[in-house]
């Protein structure tokens, strides 16, 4: 799956919804972050989120009932990894660049954590951005931040 996908069509979200109910959950937690022109605030929020997740990984895994650590393989159930999904809602600032920079940092770690970016071509509002991220999440628990 690409780090950046285009979600400009509302039909794409509806079709994706059909797949959500049968998708196997690969992460203990997905965090959906709707973002519109968040170039200045996004780094602070992401650094705080990543620090929190590292400090509380065991507690979150216990909440979901996943033993930590766990290797995320095809034969295993949900891993102890986290998924962060940034949904860029047609930003005109550097939100995409900041998101990609953090994605390379998170996706390069050995924790199995993933940061994905969904780019909406035009601003469709916070609700549409949240929906796009929720429909593409792979976590046992899904949180909107």
MDAnalysis code that builds the backbone (N, CA, C; Angstrom):
import MDAnalysis as mda
import numpy as np

u = mda.Universe.empty(435, n_residues=145, atom_resindex=np.repeat(np.arange(145), 3), trajectory=True)
u.add_TopologyAttr("name", ["N", "CA", "C"] * 145)
u.add_TopologyAttr("resid", np.arange(1, 146))
u.add_TopologyAttr("resname", ["UNK", "UNK", "UNK", "UNK", "UNK", "UNK", "UNK", "UNK", "UNK", "UNK", "UNK", "UNK", "UNK", "UNK", "UNK", "UNK", "UNK", "UNK", "UNK", "UNK", "UNK", "UNK", "UNK", "UNK", "UNK", "UNK", "UNK", "UNK", "UNK", "UNK", "UNK", "UNK", "UNK", "UNK", "UNK", "UNK", "UNK", "UNK", "UNK", "UNK", "UNK", "UNK", "UNK", "UNK", "UNK", "UNK", "UNK", "UNK", "UNK", "UNK", "UNK", "UNK", "UNK", "UNK", "UNK", "UNK", "UNK", "UNK", "UNK", "UNK", "UNK", "UNK", "UNK", "UNK", "UNK", "UNK", "UNK", "UNK", "UNK", "UNK", "UNK", "UNK", "UNK", "UNK", "UNK", "UNK", "UNK", "UNK", "UNK", "UNK", "UNK", "UNK", "UNK", "UNK", "UNK", "UNK", "UNK", "UNK", "UNK", "UNK", "UNK", "UNK", "UNK", "UNK", "UNK", "UNK", "UNK", "UNK", "UNK", "UNK", "UNK", "UNK", "UNK", "UNK", "UNK", "UNK", "UNK", "UNK", "UNK", "UNK", "UNK", "UNK", "UNK", "UNK", "UNK", "UNK", "UNK", "UNK", "UNK", "UNK", "UNK", "UNK", "UNK", "UNK", "UNK", "UNK", "UNK", "UNK", "UNK", "UNK", "UNK", "UNK", "UNK", "UNK", "UNK", "UNK", "UNK", "UNK", "UNK", "UNK", "UNK", "UNK", "UNK", "UNK", "UNK"])
u.atoms.positions = np.array([
    [0.838, -1.176, 0.000],
    [0.000, 0.000, 0.000],
    [0.881, 1.236, 0.000],
    [0.469, 2.217, -0.746],
    [1.254, 3.439, -0.860],
    [1.145, 4.268, 0.405],
    [2.212, 5.023, 0.715],
    [2.162, 5.951, 1.837],
    [1.211, 7.099, 1.545],
    [1.101, 7.475, 0.282],
    [0.230, 8.573, -0.104],
    [-0.796, 8.029, -1.072],
    [-2.060, 8.223, -0.764],
    [-3.092, 7.806, -1.698],
    [-4.064, 8.952, -1.904],
    [-4.669, 8.971, -3.052],
    [-5.607, 10.022, -3.410],
    [-7.009, 9.554, -3.051],
    [-7.693, 10.329, -2.262],
    [-9.050, 9.993, -1.842],
    [-10.012, 11.101, -2.213],
    [-9.939, 11.549, -3.438],
    [-10.774, 12.674, -3.844],
    [-12.193, 12.251, -4.167],
    [-12.402, 11.011, -4.477],
    [-13.728, 10.552, -4.852],
    [-14.491, 10.047, -3.638],
    [-15.704, 10.530, -3.467],
    [-16.506, 10.055, -2.341],
    [-16.907, 8.599, -2.545],
    [-17.002, 8.138, -3.792],
    [-17.327, 6.744, -4.050],
    [-16.230, 5.810, -3.574],
    [-14.986, 6.269, -3.608],
    [-13.872, 5.442, -3.135],
    [-14.055, 5.126, -1.660],
    [-14.505, 6.092, -0.874],
    [-14.719, 5.862, 0.553],
    [-15.865, 4.877, 0.776],
    [-16.900, 4.960, -0.021],
    [-18.028, 4.039, 0.116],
    [-17.585, 2.629, -0.232],
    [-16.859, 2.474, -1.326],
    [-16.374, 1.149, -1.710],
    [-15.413, 0.595, -0.674],
    [-14.580, 1.437, -0.094],
    [-13.645, 1.013, 0.945],
    [-14.407, 0.490, 2.149],
    [-15.546, 1.089, 2.452],
    [-16.345, 0.705, 3.608],
    [-16.754, -0.761, 3.535],
    [-16.994, -1.275, 2.350],
    [-17.379, -2.666, 2.193],
    [-16.267, -3.602, 2.630],
    [-15.026, -3.181, 2.501],
    [-13.884, -4.013, 2.847],
    [-13.545, -3.954, 4.335],
    [-13.956, -2.898, 5.011],
    [-13.545, -2.671, 6.392],
    [-13.991, -3.793, 7.311],
    [-15.224, -4.261, 7.179],
    [-15.757, -5.233, 8.115],
    [-15.052, -6.586, 8.049],
    [-14.451, -6.923, 6.924],
    [-13.798, -8.220, 6.793],
    [-12.280, -8.140, 6.908],
    [-11.726, -6.956, 7.039],
    [-10.280, -6.777, 7.102],
    [-9.728, -7.278, 8.436],
    [-8.630, -8.022, 8.378],
    [-7.967, -8.481, 9.599],
    [-7.208, -7.308, 10.209],
    [-7.363, -7.109, 11.486],
    [-6.712, -6.009, 12.185],
    [-5.256, -6.363, 12.443],
    [-4.355, -5.481, 11.996],
    [-2.929, -5.762, 12.103],
    [-2.247, -4.981, 13.205],
    [-2.870, -3.917, 13.694],
    [-2.238, -3.065, 14.697],
    [-3.109, -3.026, 15.953],
    [-2.478, -2.794, 17.074],
    [-3.225, -2.707, 18.321],
    [-4.026, -1.402, 18.373],
    [-3.504, -0.343, 17.763],
    [-4.166, 0.952, 17.813],
    [-3.892, 1.732, 16.540],
    [-4.947, 2.314, 15.982],
    [-4.815, 3.253, 14.868],
    [-5.224, 4.623, 15.372],
    [-4.439, 5.623, 15.026],
    [-4.757, 7.005, 15.387],
    [-4.935, 7.778, 14.094],
    [-6.141, 8.304, 13.903],
    [-6.460, 9.075, 12.704],
    [-6.318, 10.558, 13.050],
    [-5.509, 11.249, 12.263],
    [-5.260, 12.673, 12.488],
    [-5.705, 13.458, 11.262],
    [-6.871, 14.107, 11.332],
    [-7.269, 14.971, 10.222],
    [-6.417, 16.234, 10.276],
    [-5.904, 16.668, 9.127],
    [-4.993, 17.816, 9.128],
    [-5.300, 18.749, 7.963],
    [-5.524, 20.001, 8.284],
    [-5.702, 21.036, 7.263],
    [-4.821, 22.212, 7.640],
    [-3.786, 22.446, 6.849],
    [-2.823, 23.524, 7.097],
    [-2.286, 23.488, 8.536],
    [-1.719, 22.353, 8.901],
    [-1.205, 22.128, 10.254],
    [0.317, 22.081, 10.304],
    [0.972, 22.739, 9.372],
    [2.426, 22.711, 9.276],
    [3.115, 23.070, 10.597],
    [2.619, 24.047, 11.297],
    [3.273, 24.489, 12.540],
    [2.919, 23.619, 13.736],
    [1.698, 23.135, 13.816],
    [1.266, 22.362, 14.989],
    [1.532, 20.874, 14.882],
    [1.588, 20.351, 13.674],
    [1.721, 18.910, 13.477],
    [2.982, 18.306, 14.101],
    [4.168, 18.923, 13.956],
    [5.365, 18.317, 14.565],
    [5.255, 18.192, 16.084],
    [4.699, 19.192, 16.733],
    [4.544, 19.145, 18.196],
    [3.601, 18.018, 18.585],
    [2.492, 17.922, 17.869],
    [1.501, 16.887, 18.159],
    [2.066, 15.491, 17.905],
    [2.756, 15.310, 16.787],
    [3.307, 13.991, 16.462],
    [4.405, 13.570, 17.425],
    [5.287, 14.489, 17.798],
    [6.325, 14.156, 18.777],
    [5.704, 13.734, 20.100],
    [4.706, 14.457, 20.559],
    [4.024, 14.104, 21.801],
    [3.317, 12.764, 21.705],
    [2.678, 12.519, 20.572],
    [1.968, 11.249, 20.363],
    [2.931, 10.079, 20.335],
    [4.025, 10.222, 19.603],
    [5.005, 9.139, 19.521],
    [5.635, 8.850, 20.878],
    [5.952, 9.886, 21.641],
    [6.494, 9.685, 22.994],
    [5.499, 8.946, 23.874],
    [4.240, 9.357, 23.826],
    [3.198, 8.717, 24.633],
    [3.040, 7.243, 24.262],
    [2.992, 6.958, 22.972],
    [2.806, 5.575, 22.532],
    [3.961, 4.690, 22.970],
    [5.186, 5.194, 22.904],
    [6.330, 4.401, 23.335],
    [6.286, 4.127, 24.840],
    [5.924, 5.138, 25.611],
    [5.880, 4.984, 27.073],
    [4.746, 4.072, 27.529],
    [3.651, 4.033, 26.785],
    [2.456, 3.310, 27.239],
    [2.088, 2.125, 26.355],
    [3.032, 1.632, 25.544],
    [2.761, 0.507, 24.643],
    [2.217, -0.705, 25.400],
    [2.847, -1.062, 26.502],
    [2.405, -2.240, 27.256],
    [0.981, -2.075, 27.787],
    [0.667, -0.904, 28.309],
    [-0.677, -0.661, 28.850],
    [-1.739, -0.734, 27.752],
    [-1.441, -0.177, 26.594],
    [-2.397, -0.190, 25.481],
    [-2.590, -1.622, 24.981],
    [-1.511, -2.378, 24.899],
    [-1.613, -3.772, 24.476],
    [-2.456, -4.586, 25.449],
    [-2.277, -4.355, 26.736],
    [-3.081, -5.059, 27.747],
    [-4.556, -4.720, 27.601],
    [-4.848, -3.477, 27.326],
    [-6.226, -3.032, 27.149],
    [-6.912, -3.799, 26.026],
    [-6.170, -4.050, 24.947],
    [-6.724, -4.741, 23.792],
    [-6.592, -6.257, 23.931],
    [-5.749, -6.719, 24.829],
    [-5.548, -8.145, 25.007],
    [-4.474, -8.724, 24.112],
    [-3.519, -7.894, 23.723],
    [-2.408, -8.331, 22.869],
    [-1.161, -8.424, 23.724],
    [-0.496, -9.582, 23.662],
    [0.760, -9.730, 24.395],
    [1.829, -8.906, 23.699],
    [2.652, -8.247, 24.483],
    [3.694, -7.378, 23.948],
    [5.052, -7.945, 24.340],
    [6.047, -8.015, 23.480],
    [6.006, -7.686, 22.058],
    [5.467, -8.842, 21.226],
    [5.004, -8.513, 20.056],
    [4.483, -9.494, 19.120],
    [4.993, -9.163, 17.735],
    [5.305, -10.185, 16.984],
    [5.779, -9.968, 15.620],
    [4.575, -9.948, 14.699],
    [4.529, -8.978, 13.814],
    [3.406, -8.840, 12.894],
    [3.680, -9.657, 11.639],
    [3.156, -10.878, 11.603],
    [3.324, -11.724, 10.427],
    [1.954, -12.127, 9.922],
    [1.921, -12.747, 8.771],
    [0.649, -13.166, 8.181],
    [-0.073, -14.168, 9.077],
    [0.667, -15.011, 9.789],
    [0.035, -16.040, 10.597],
    [-0.324, -15.554, 11.999],
    [0.198, -14.416, 12.410],
    [-0.083, -13.940, 13.759],
    [-1.347, -13.112, 13.783],
    [-1.878, -12.932, 14.980],
    [-3.022, -12.047, 15.133],
    [-2.493, -10.617, 15.213],
    [-3.245, -9.747, 15.815],
    [-2.853, -8.350, 15.920],
    [-1.488, -8.216, 16.574],
    [-0.635, -7.386, 16.004],
    [0.685, -7.157, 16.575],
    [0.601, -6.055, 17.619],
    [1.714, -5.780, 18.259],
    [1.768, -4.729, 19.275],
    [2.119, -3.382, 18.657],
    [2.017, -3.285, 17.351],
    [2.393, -2.053, 16.674],
    [1.231, -1.058, 16.619],
    [1.587, 0.186, 16.371],
    [0.619, 1.261, 16.234],
    [0.610, 1.753, 14.803],
    [-0.512, 2.327, 14.421],
    [-0.663, 2.913, 13.096],
    [-1.147, 4.346, 13.271],
    [-0.432, 5.269, 12.669],
    [-0.855, 6.668, 12.672],
    [-1.228, 7.008, 11.235],
    [-2.427, 7.524, 11.057],
    [-2.904, 7.888, 9.732],
    [-3.166, 9.389, 9.721],
    [-2.367, 10.115, 8.949],
    [-2.581, 11.551, 8.788],
    [-3.388, 11.735, 7.513],
    [-4.531, 12.389, 7.633],
    [-5.368, 12.660, 6.467],
    [-5.251, 14.143, 6.153],
    [-4.505, 14.449, 5.093],
    [-4.350, 15.836, 4.672],
    [-5.590, 16.240, 3.877],
    [-6.302, 17.225, 4.398],
    [-7.579, 17.641, 3.831],
    [-7.405, 18.816, 2.869],
    [-6.529, 18.643, 1.868],
    [-6.330, 19.671, 0.858],
    [-5.513, 20.858, 1.334],
    [-4.554, 20.628, 2.208],
    [-3.731, 21.710, 2.747],
    [-2.972, 22.449, 1.655],
    [-2.729, 23.736, 1.906],
    [-1.952, 24.546, 0.964],
    [-0.599, 24.955, 1.559],
    [-0.288, 24.462, 2.753],
    [0.996, 24.779, 3.389],
    [1.913, 23.556, 3.318],
    [2.808, 23.414, 4.245],
    [3.776, 22.322, 4.242],
    [3.357, 21.095, 5.029],
    [2.069, 20.903, 5.245],
    [1.589, 19.756, 6.018],
    [2.047, 18.434, 5.420],
    [1.993, 18.308, 4.106],
    [2.409, 17.066, 3.437],
    [3.890, 16.792, 3.680],
    [4.732, 17.797, 3.537],
    [6.172, 17.622, 3.748],
    [6.499, 17.183, 5.164],
    [5.872, 17.816, 6.138],
    [6.077, 17.435, 7.545],
    [5.632, 15.998, 7.762],
    [4.479, 15.635, 7.203],
    [3.950, 14.273, 7.362],
    [4.896, 13.244, 6.767],
    [5.427, 13.524, 5.584],
    [6.358, 12.592, 4.942],
    [7.642, 12.447, 5.747],
    [8.094, 13.536, 6.335],
    [9.311, 13.496, 7.155],
    [9.102, 12.583, 8.367],
    [7.968, 12.716, 9.022],
    [7.669, 11.856, 10.164],
    [7.436, 10.415, 9.726],
    [6.836, 10.224, 8.547],
    [6.605, 8.869, 8.049],
    [7.921, 8.132, 7.864],
    [8.926, 8.810, 7.317],
    [10.220, 8.142, 7.127],
    [10.868, 7.805, 8.462],
    [10.623, 8.616, 9.465],
    [11.162, 8.363, 10.810],
    [10.453, 7.169, 11.467],
    [9.140, 7.157, 11.422],
    [8.357, 6.106, 12.088],
    [8.466, 4.780, 11.342],
    [8.346, 4.812, 10.025],
    [8.339, 3.585, 9.232],
    [9.697, 2.903, 9.195],
    [10.750, 3.594, 9.599],
    [12.078, 3.005, 9.609],
    [12.439, 2.325, 10.920],
    [11.564, 2.374, 11.904],
    [11.848, 1.783, 13.216],
    [11.546, 0.287, 13.218],
    [12.098, -0.425, 14.189],
    [11.894, -1.874, 14.283],
    [10.680, -2.253, 15.124],
    [9.849, -1.291, 15.495],
    [8.673, -1.574, 16.321],
    [7.503, -2.111, 15.511],
    [7.545, -1.934, 14.201],
    [6.421, -2.319, 13.360],
    [5.380, -1.220, 13.247],
    [5.634, -0.102, 13.925],
    [4.710, 1.021, 13.845],
    [4.713, 1.584, 12.429],
    [3.585, 2.153, 12.033],
    [3.408, 2.660, 10.676],
    [2.794, 4.046, 10.730],
    [3.288, 4.945, 9.902],
    [2.645, 6.238, 9.703],
    [2.272, 6.319, 8.233],
    [0.979, 6.444, 7.972],
    [0.494, 6.531, 6.597],
    [-0.109, 7.908, 6.365],
    [-0.054, 8.326, 5.124],
    [-0.589, 9.618, 4.736],
    [-1.648, 9.425, 3.663],
    [-2.812, 9.985, 3.897],
    [-3.881, 10.009, 2.907],
    [-4.053, 11.461, 2.509],
    [-3.989, 11.728, 1.224],
    [-4.126, 13.106, 0.739],
    [-5.438, 13.254, -0.005],
    [-6.285, 14.151, 0.492],
    [-7.503, 14.508, -0.215],
    [-7.157, 15.666, -1.153],
    [-7.580, 15.593, -2.394],
    [-7.204, 16.614, -3.384],
    [-7.706, 17.997, -3.014],
    [-8.902, 18.057, -2.453],
    [-9.448, 19.357, -2.073],
    [-10.007, 19.264, -0.664],
    [-10.142, 20.398, -0.031],
    [-10.673, 20.460, 1.322],
    [-12.137, 20.032, 1.318],
    [-12.432, 18.948, 2.056],
    [-13.796, 18.433, 2.135],
    [-14.339, 18.519, 3.554],
    [-13.570, 19.052, 4.467],
    [-14.023, 19.211, 5.839],
    [-13.495, 18.123, 6.751],
    [-13.521, 18.435, 8.037],
    [-12.974, 17.527, 9.050],
    [-13.688, 16.171, 9.051],
    [-15.005, 16.192, 8.912],
    [-15.760, 14.930, 8.922],
    [-15.327, 13.994, 7.812],
    [-15.136, 14.527, 6.620],
    [-14.700, 13.705, 5.486],
    [-13.287, 13.179, 5.708],
    [-12.426, 14.004, 6.294],
    [-11.056, 13.574, 6.564],
    [-11.031, 12.461, 7.612],
    [-11.821, 12.619, 8.663],
    [-11.895, 11.583, 9.700],
    [-12.431, 10.284, 9.103],
    [-13.476, 10.392, 8.324],
    [-14.090, 9.208, 7.714],
    [-13.087, 8.474, 6.822],
    [-12.364, 9.213, 6.001],
    [-11.375, 8.597, 5.108],
    [-10.327, 7.823, 5.907],
    [-9.862, 8.399, 7.007],
    [-8.876, 7.718, 7.843],
    [-9.435, 6.517, 8.577],
    [-10.636, 6.657, 9.114],
    [-11.265, 5.549, 9.845],
    [-11.500, 4.347, 8.935],
    [-11.945, 4.618, 7.718],
    [-12.232, 3.527, 6.791],
    [-10.975, 2.785, 6.344],
    [-9.837, 3.416, 6.454],
    [-8.587, 2.780, 6.029],
    [-7.731, 2.304, 7.202],
    [-8.251, 2.397, 8.397],
    [-7.479, 2.003, 9.578],
    [-7.413, 0.484, 9.698],
    [-6.350, 0.004, 10.343],
    [-6.136, -1.430, 10.548],
    [-5.928, -1.759, 12.017],
    [-6.456, -0.949, 12.925],
    [-6.236, -1.167, 14.346],
    [-7.412, -1.827, 15.045],
    [-7.111, -2.557, 16.105],
    [-8.170, -3.100, 16.956],
    [-8.977, -1.967, 17.564],
    [-8.274, -0.943, 18.004],
    [-8.903, 0.282, 18.482],
    [-8.556, 1.395, 17.510],
    [-9.509, 2.301, 17.290],
    [-9.254, 3.434, 16.397],
    [-9.589, 4.708, 17.158],
    [-8.647, 5.622, 17.153],
    [-8.765, 6.884, 17.888],
    [-8.627, 8.039, 16.914],
    [-9.482, 9.043, 17.050],
    [-9.347, 10.244, 16.250],
    [-8.712, 11.299, 17.119],
    [-7.612, 11.906, 16.638],
    [-6.900, 12.919, 17.425],
    [-7.003, 14.263, 16.761],
])
